Amino acid sequence: MVKYVVGMVLVSVSVPPLVTTLVTLSKLTLSDTPLPNASFTVQNWRNLYSAVSTLPDCPAEFQSFRIDYYQQPIQLFMDNKPEAALWISLKTLLEGWNQLALRNICPPFSQEEILQPLHLDQAHIHQRFAELDAYLDALEMTVEEWTDQHGISV
């Protein structure tokens, strides 16, 4: 089953949910991957959010009145839970970037600028999939050991 999930993820390489899946499941292996400069992330996030919120057919999640809904947790978590702040900002950054790209509007920065500092860019993605695969294998083994110890069959 785990290999099927990894296979499904591999099929969806270019969509933003893949990145949020990698962030969520691997927790970015924060011990060896530096987080990007917080000011870069927040500044670019705010600029992109503002650009998307001015679109005539702006998606509900990018309405201008919702900016604080996202920005306050990003700033709150930046110091003591940077992976949580990163997950929120990265998810909305990539979704906003795609909203602009779908309308042939040039986003103010490339996806590579967002993904490269996190080692989620094309140069590092195979390494990240290997890390994700190892994480899922360890998770699968833990579940199997637990079910064996408790006499549960799946």
MDAnalysis code that builds the backbone (N, CA, C; Angstrom):
import MDAnalysis as mda
import numpy as np

u = mda.Universe.empty(462, n_residues=154, atom_resindex=np.repeat(np.arange(154), 3), trajectory=True)
u.add_TopologyAttr("name", ["N", "CA", "C"] * 154)
u.add_TopologyAttr("resid", np.arange(1, 155))
u.add_TopologyAttr("resname", ["MET", "VAL", "LYS", "TYR", "VAL", "VAL", "GLY", "MET", "VAL", "LEU", "VAL", "SER", "VAL", "SER", "VAL", "PRO", "PRO", "LEU", "VAL", "THR", "THR", "LEU", "VAL", "THR", "LEU", "SER", "LYS", "LEU", "THR", "LEU", "SER", "ASP", "THR", "PRO", "LEU", "PRO", "ASN", "ALA", "SER", "PHE", "THR", "VAL", "GLN", "ASN", "TRP", "ARG", "ASN", "LEU", "TYR", "SER", "ALA", "VAL", "SER", "THR", "LEU", "PRO", "ASP", "CYS", "PRO", "ALA", "GLU", "PHE", "GLN", "SER", "PHE", "ARG", "ILE", "ASP", "TYR", "TYR", "GLN", "GLN", "PRO", "ILE", "GLN", "LEU", "PHE", "MET", "ASP", "ASN", "LYS", "PRO", "GLU", "ALA", "ALA", "LEU", "TRP", "ILE", "SER", "LEU", "LYS", "THR", "LEU", "LEU", "GLU", "GLY", "TRP", "ASN", "GLN", "LEU", "ALA", "LEU", "ARG", "ASN", "ILE", "CYS", "PRO", "PRO", "PHE", "SER", "GLN", "GLU", "GLU", "ILE", "LEU", "GLN", "PRO", "LEU", "HIS", "LEU", "ASP", "GLN", "ALA", "HIS", "ILE", "HIS", "GLN", "ARG", "PHE", "ALA", "GLU", "LEU", "ASP", "ALA", "TYR", "LEU", "ASP", "ALA", "LEU", "GLU", "MET", "THR", "VAL", "GLU", "GLU", "TRP", "THR", "ASP", "GLN", "HIS", "GLY", "ILE", "SER", "VAL"])
u.atoms.positions = np.array([
    [0.815, -1.191, 0.000],
    [0.000, 0.000, 0.000],
    [0.863, 1.261, 0.000],
    [1.928, 1.258, 0.780],
    [2.790, 2.433, 0.844],
    [3.403, 2.721, -0.517],
    [3.845, 1.688, -1.209],
    [4.443, 1.908, -2.515],
    [3.428, 2.495, -3.488],
    [2.152, 2.122, -3.362],
    [1.102, 2.675, -4.202],
    [0.956, 4.177, -3.937],
    [0.993, 4.558, -2.657],
    [0.896, 5.983, -2.311],
    [2.074, 6.736, -2.907],
    [3.280, 6.204, -2.748],
    [4.449, 6.860, -3.328],
    [4.308, 6.941, -4.833],
    [3.791, 5.877, -5.479],
    [3.573, 5.893, -6.918],
    [2.601, 6.977, -7.329],
    [1.532, 7.154, -6.563],
    [0.566, 8.199, -6.869],
    [1.207, 9.579, -6.750],
    [2.031, 9.762, -5.736],
    [2.698, 11.045, -5.543],
    [3.627, 11.333, -6.717],
    [4.331, 10.323, -7.184],
    [5.250, 10.518, -8.305],
    [4.522, 10.969, -9.567],
    [3.310, 10.513, -9.749],
    [2.535, 10.899, -10.926],
    [2.192, 12.386, -10.879],
    [2.060, 12.945, -9.685],
    [1.599, 14.318, -9.510],
    [2.733, 15.303, -9.251],
    [3.885, 15.090, -9.814],
    [5.063, 15.885, -9.495],
    [4.864, 17.389, -9.642],
    [4.112, 17.856, -10.609],
    [4.063, 19.286, -10.868],
    [2.986, 20.036, -10.101],
    [2.173, 19.390, -9.306],
    [1.095, 20.095, -8.637],
    [1.482, 20.469, -7.213],
    [1.036, 21.644, -6.740],
    [1.388, 22.100, -5.399],
    [1.046, 21.135, -4.271],
    [-0.064, 20.356, -4.337],
    [-0.314, 19.430, -3.231],
    [0.829, 18.455, -2.990],
    [1.619, 18.147, -4.015],
    [2.772, 17.285, -3.816],
    [3.722, 17.911, -2.820],
    [3.989, 19.183, -2.984],
    [4.932, 19.862, -2.093],
    [4.402, 19.860, -0.670],
    [3.119, 20.158, -0.494],
    [2.578, 20.152, 0.862],
    [2.591, 18.743, 1.431],
    [2.436, 17.723, 0.592],
    [2.545, 16.346, 1.060],
    [3.959, 16.065, 1.529],
    [4.943, 16.481, 0.746],
    [6.332, 16.278, 1.148],
    [6.644, 17.017, 2.443],
    [6.146, 18.243, 2.557],
    [6.384, 19.027, 3.773],
    [5.740, 18.338, 4.965],
    [4.512, 17.900, 4.798],
    [3.780, 17.278, 5.892],
    [4.388, 15.937, 6.288],
    [4.624, 15.062, 5.323],
    [5.087, 13.721, 5.643],
    [6.544, 13.663, 6.068],
    [7.393, 14.393, 5.405],
    [8.812, 14.299, 5.749],
    [9.209, 15.333, 6.774],
    [8.296, 16.251, 7.082],
    [8.569, 17.367, 7.990],
    [9.863, 18.060, 7.587],
    [10.130, 18.019, 6.295],
    [11.287, 18.650, 5.664],
    [12.625, 18.163, 6.188],
    [12.626, 17.112, 6.979],
    [13.841, 16.648, 7.648],
    [14.651, 17.863, 8.083],
    [14.052, 18.655, 8.949],
    [14.595, 19.952, 9.336],
    [16.021, 19.895, 9.843],
    [16.469, 18.737, 10.280],
    [17.826, 18.655, 10.800],
    [18.878, 18.907, 9.727],
    [18.587, 18.588, 8.460],
    [19.614, 18.766, 7.441],
    [19.228, 19.730, 6.314],
    [18.043, 20.289, 6.358],
    [17.638, 21.234, 5.332],
    [17.361, 22.576, 5.979],
    [18.157, 23.591, 5.632],
    [17.927, 24.898, 6.252],
    [16.616, 25.503, 5.772],
    [15.927, 26.191, 6.671],
    [14.723, 26.898, 6.276],
    [15.120, 28.172, 5.552],
    [14.318, 28.611, 4.607],
    [14.641, 29.843, 3.901],
    [14.533, 31.039, 4.831],
    [15.164, 32.119, 4.426],
    [15.099, 33.352, 5.188],
    [13.640, 33.731, 5.408],
    [13.265, 33.943, 6.670],
    [11.855, 34.212, 7.007],
    [11.349, 35.481, 6.332],
    [12.177, 36.503, 6.239],
    [11.712, 37.751, 5.623],
    [11.422, 37.541, 4.139],
    [12.224, 36.717, 3.464],
    [11.965, 36.395, 2.061],
    [10.604, 35.725, 1.931],
    [10.348, 34.743, 2.763],
    [9.109, 33.988, 2.688],
    [7.901, 34.870, 2.958],
    [7.915, 35.625, 4.051],
    [6.759, 36.444, 4.415],
    [6.551, 37.576, 3.410],
    [7.631, 38.224, 3.003],
    [7.528, 39.327, 2.045],
    [6.973, 38.836, 0.709],
    [7.540, 37.773, 0.179],
    [7.055, 37.234, -1.086],
    [5.652, 36.684, -0.956],
    [5.354, 36.062, 0.163],
    [4.012, 35.535, 0.391],
    [2.989, 36.671, 0.345],
    [3.267, 37.749, 1.069],
    [2.332, 38.878, 1.130],
    [2.148, 39.519, -0.250],
    [3.241, 39.716, -0.989],
    [3.160, 40.301, -2.332],
    [2.318, 39.429, -3.270],
    [2.556, 38.134, -3.221],
    [1.819, 37.233, -4.097],
    [0.343, 37.170, -3.697],
    [0.090, 37.085, -2.409],
    [-1.299, 37.034, -1.928],
    [-2.049, 38.282, -2.379],
    [-1.404, 39.446, -2.250],
    [-2.037, 40.700, -2.673],
    [-2.324, 40.695, -4.170],
    [-1.383, 40.181, -4.957],
    [-1.582, 40.134, -6.413],
    [-2.770, 39.239, -6.772],
    [-2.884, 38.094, -6.131],
    [-3.982, 37.173, -6.429],
    [-5.308, 37.752, -5.937],
    [-5.289, 38.432, -4.788],
    [-6.542, 38.956, -4.226],
    [-7.148, 40.073, -5.075],
    [-6.367, 40.657, -5.977],
    [-6.896, 41.719, -6.843],
    [-7.451, 41.190, -8.162],
    [-7.345, 39.889, -8.398],
    [-7.884, 39.306, -9.627],
    [-9.405, 39.448, -9.645],
    [-9.999, 39.702, -10.819],
    [-11.452, 39.862, -10.894],
    [-12.230, 38.633, -10.410],
    [-11.730, 37.446, -10.714],
    [-12.406, 36.212, -10.291],
    [-11.566, 35.503, -9.222],
    [-11.185, 36.272, -8.238],
    [-10.313, 35.795, -7.166],
    [-10.943, 34.619, -6.416],
    [-10.173, 33.525, -6.239],
    [-10.693, 32.394, -5.463],
    [-10.995, 32.820, -4.022],
    [-11.943, 32.149, -3.403],
    [-12.377, 32.507, -2.048],
    [-11.231, 32.536, -1.046],
    [-10.305, 31.593, -1.155],
    [-9.217, 31.547, -0.170],
    [-8.230, 32.704, -0.301],
    [-8.322, 33.467, -1.370],
    [-7.425, 34.603, -1.565],
    [-8.137, 35.957, -1.469],
    [-9.355, 35.974, -0.951],
    [-10.042, 37.254, -0.759],
    [-9.212, 38.126, 0.185],
    [-9.157, 39.422, -0.086],
    [-8.284, 40.314, 0.672],
    [-8.573, 40.317, 2.170],
    [-9.818, 40.123, 2.569],
    [-10.135, 40.142, 3.998],
    [-9.575, 38.927, 4.745],
    [-9.091, 37.918, 4.019],
    [-8.560, 36.708, 4.657],
    [-7.050, 36.739, 4.865],
    [-6.393, 37.808, 4.464],
    [-4.928, 37.840, 4.558],
    [-4.442, 37.625, 5.989],
    [-5.110, 38.231, 6.964],
    [-4.695, 38.052, 8.354],
    [-4.936, 36.628, 8.843],
    [-5.941, 35.972, 8.285],
    [-6.240, 34.588, 8.639],
    [-5.011, 33.702, 8.399],
    [-4.280, 33.982, 7.334],
    [-3.067, 33.227, 7.023],
    [-1.822, 33.853, 7.649],
    [-1.709, 35.164, 7.580],
    [-0.472, 35.824, 7.992],
    [-0.216, 35.727, 9.495],
    [-1.240, 35.839, 10.313],
    [-1.024, 35.781, 11.760],
    [-0.420, 34.452, 12.206],
    [-0.942, 33.291, 11.772],
    [-0.285, 32.039, 12.175],
    [1.131, 31.904, 11.609],
    [1.354, 32.385, 10.387],
    [2.705, 32.313, 9.815],
    [3.678, 33.040, 10.730],
    [3.344, 34.259, 11.117],
    [4.234, 35.039, 11.974],
    [4.332, 34.448, 13.380],
    [3.231, 33.925, 13.897],
    [3.225, 33.331, 15.229],
    [4.131, 32.102, 15.296],
    [4.055, 31.256, 14.283],
    [4.828, 30.014, 14.285],
    [6.277, 30.186, 13.819],
    [6.619, 31.318, 13.230],
    [7.936, 31.488, 12.617],
    [9.087, 31.192, 13.584],
    [8.958, 31.586, 14.837],
    [10.056, 31.402, 15.786],
    [10.111, 30.016, 16.414],
    [8.948, 29.498, 16.877],
    [9.015, 28.251, 17.624],
    [8.493, 27.020, 16.876],
    [7.816, 27.189, 15.772],
    [7.363, 26.067, 14.946],
    [7.548, 26.432, 13.475],
    [8.793, 26.601, 13.041],
    [9.012, 27.074, 11.672],
    [8.439, 26.165, 10.597],
    [8.366, 24.855, 10.861],
    [7.792, 23.965, 9.848],
    [6.308, 24.226, 9.655],
    [5.603, 24.630, 10.716],
    [4.180, 24.965, 10.594],
    [4.011, 26.257, 9.795],
    [4.844, 27.254, 10.095],
    [4.797, 28.514, 9.340],
    [5.123, 28.269, 7.886],
    [6.105, 27.430, 7.654],
    [6.513, 27.124, 6.290],
    [5.401, 26.404, 5.533],
    [4.729, 25.463, 6.183],
    [3.664, 24.725, 5.516],
    [2.564, 25.677, 5.056],
    [2.133, 26.590, 5.936],
    [1.068, 27.541, 5.589],
    [1.521, 28.449, 4.444],
    [2.703, 29.025, 4.580],
    [3.160, 29.972, 3.556],
    [3.451, 29.271, 2.238],
    [4.051, 28.102, 2.286],
    [4.383, 27.380, 1.061],
    [3.127, 26.948, 0.314],
    [2.148, 26.457, 1.037],
    [0.903, 26.025, 0.405],
    [0.219, 27.192, -0.304],
    [0.081, 28.313, 0.367],
    [-0.590, 29.454, -0.251],
    [0.279, 30.110, -1.319],
    [1.606, 30.113, -1.133],
    [2.501, 30.653, -2.171],
    [2.319, 29.900, -3.486],
    [2.368, 28.583, -3.425],
    [2.276, 27.791, -4.648],
    [0.887, 27.840, -5.269],
    [-0.150, 27.837, -4.436],
    [-1.499, 27.951, -4.992],
    [-1.703, 29.321, -5.637],
    [-1.210, 30.382, -4.985],
    [-1.306, 31.729, -5.557],
    [-0.506, 31.852, -6.841],
    [0.693, 31.271, -6.847],
    [1.547, 31.291, -8.040],
    [0.800, 30.643, -9.200],
    [0.158, 29.517, -8.926],
    [-0.593, 28.830, -9.984],
    [-1.798, 29.630, -10.449],
    [-2.472, 30.336, -9.541],
    [-3.605, 31.179, -9.929],
    [-3.159, 32.243, -10.931],
    [-2.004, 32.860, -10.675],
    [-1.491, 33.872, -11.610],
    [-1.067, 33.223, -12.926],
    [-0.348, 32.115, -12.843],
    [0.136, 31.442, -14.053],
    [-1.024, 30.972, -14.939],
    [-2.110, 30.503, -14.336],
    [-3.277, 30.066, -15.111],
    [-3.888, 31.204, -15.920],
    [-3.699, 32.419, -15.459],
    [-4.255, 33.593, -16.135],
    [-3.196, 34.309, -16.987],
    [-2.085, 33.614, -17.224],
    [-0.970, 34.165, -18.014],
    [-0.432, 35.466, -17.427],
    [-0.442, 35.568, -16.114],
    [0.154, 36.707, -15.412],
    [1.471, 36.214, -14.841],
    [2.530, 36.930, -15.121],
    [3.851, 36.526, -14.656],
    [3.956, 36.747, -13.141],
    [4.092, 35.666, -12.368],
    [4.259, 35.815, -10.920],
    [5.556, 36.583, -10.614],
    [5.615, 37.250, -9.470],
    [6.777, 38.077, -9.147],
    [8.063, 37.307, -8.879],
    [7.987, 35.984, -8.782],
    [9.172, 35.148, -8.588],
    [8.847, 33.757, -9.100],
    [9.884, 32.974, -9.342],
    [9.679, 31.644, -9.913],
    [9.407, 30.615, -8.812],
    [8.826, 29.499, -9.225],
    [8.625, 28.411, -8.262],
    [9.962, 27.887, -7.768],
    [10.974, 27.921, -8.616],
    [12.300, 27.472, -8.198],
    [12.818, 28.298, -7.028],
    [12.537, 29.612, -7.027],
    [12.968, 30.465, -5.914],
    [12.312, 30.049, -4.604],
    [11.113, 29.496, -4.684],
    [10.413, 29.031, -3.494],
    [10.947, 27.656, -3.078],
    [11.122, 26.785, -4.049],
    [11.424, 25.390, -3.761],
    [12.906, 25.097, -3.536],
    [13.802, 25.831, -4.171],
    [15.229, 25.527, -4.092],
    [15.781, 25.598, -2.666],
    [15.489, 26.635, -1.869],
    [16.046, 26.665, -0.513],
    [15.572, 25.499, 0.362],
    [14.465, 24.869, -0.016],
    [13.921, 23.748, 0.754],
    [14.360, 22.403, 0.198],
    [15.178, 22.444, -0.837],
    [15.630, 21.233, -1.531],
    [14.450, 20.455, -2.106],
    [13.445, 21.189, -2.578],
    [12.299, 20.582, -3.248],
    [12.296, 20.934, -4.728],
    [13.380, 21.493, -5.203],
    [13.506, 21.855, -6.611],
    [13.913, 20.629, -7.422],
    [14.008, 20.809, -8.720],
    [14.290, 19.688, -9.620],
    [15.629, 19.016, -9.308],
    [16.611, 19.790, -8.883],
    [17.928, 19.220, -8.592],
    [17.922, 18.298, -7.371],
    [16.990, 18.510, -6.457],
    [16.969, 17.749, -5.211],
    [15.765, 16.819, -5.066],
    [14.829, 16.864, -6.003],
    [13.562, 16.158, -5.804],
    [13.739, 14.645, -5.687],
    [14.687, 14.064, -6.390],
    [14.888, 12.618, -6.286],
    [15.376, 12.242, -4.887],
    [16.247, 13.072, -4.320],
    [16.710, 12.853, -2.948],
    [15.541, 12.960, -1.977],
    [14.668, 13.931, -2.184],
    [13.518, 14.122, -1.305],
    [12.547, 12.949, -1.409],
    [12.363, 12.413, -2.626],
    [11.501, 11.236, -2.762],
    [12.116, 10.037, -2.055],
    [13.434, 9.917, -2.117],
    [14.097, 8.820, -1.401],
    [13.886, 8.982, 0.106],
    [13.981, 10.210, 0.613],
    [13.730, 10.467, 2.030],
    [12.281, 10.156, 2.387],
    [11.365, 10.560, 1.524],
    [9.953, 10.280, 1.760],
    [9.691, 8.780, 1.743],
    [10.284, 8.086, 0.807],
    [10.125, 6.639, 0.714],
    [10.663, 5.965, 1.973],
    [11.829, 6.392, 2.451],
    [12.404, 5.835, 3.679],
    [11.489, 6.120, 4.871],
    [10.931, 7.324, 4.936],
    [10.009, 7.686, 6.008],
    [8.771, 6.789, 5.983],
    [8.196, 6.611, 4.789],
    [7.002, 5.771, 4.666],
    [7.316, 4.305, 4.959],
    [8.507, 3.831, 4.562],
    [8.910, 2.458, 4.889],
    [9.013, 2.269, 6.394],
    [9.620, 3.254, 7.087],
    [9.738, 3.175, 8.542],
    [8.362, 3.203, 9.198],
    [7.478, 4.023, 8.667],
    [6.115, 4.092, 9.189],
    [5.396, 2.764, 8.988],
    [5.541, 2.178, 7.814],
    [4.907, 0.895, 7.519],
    [5.446, -0.196, 8.450],
    [6.759, -0.222, 8.673],
    [7.349, -1.230, 9.561],
    [6.864, -1.049, 10.996],
    [6.733, 0.201, 11.434],
    [6.246, 0.481, 12.786],
    [4.822, -0.029, 12.959],
    [3.973, 0.229, 11.978],
    [2.587, -0.239, 12.034],
    [2.547, -1.766, 12.029],
    [3.361, -2.389, 11.188],
    [3.392, -3.858, 11.137],
    [3.860, -4.448, 12.467],
    [4.905, -3.872, 13.067],
    [5.394, -4.360, 14.359],
    [4.329, -4.187, 15.436],
    [3.656, -3.053, 15.431],
    [2.623, -2.785, 16.428],
    [1.469, -3.773, 16.287],
    [1.040, -4.000, 15.042],
    [-0.073, -4.944, 14.853],
    [0.340, -6.358, 15.244],
    [1.588, -6.749, 14.963],
    [2.072, -8.069, 15.373],
    [2.100, -8.194, 16.896],
    [2.570, -7.155, 17.574],
    [2.649, -7.181, 19.026],
    [1.276, -7.228, 19.691],
    [0.290, -6.679, 19.035],
    [-1.039, -6.605, 19.619],
    [-2.020, -7.614, 19.009],
    [-1.506, -8.503, 18.191],
    [-2.328, -9.587, 17.645],
    [-3.411, -9.126, 16.699],
    [-3.152, -8.057, 15.967],
    [-4.124, -7.546, 15.013],
    [-3.656, -7.930, 13.612],
    [-4.580, -8.454, 12.815],
    [-4.203, -8.784, 11.442],
    [-4.854, -7.790, 10.495],
    [-4.107, -7.398, 9.501],
    [-4.629, -6.445, 8.518],
    [-4.677, -7.050, 7.152],
])
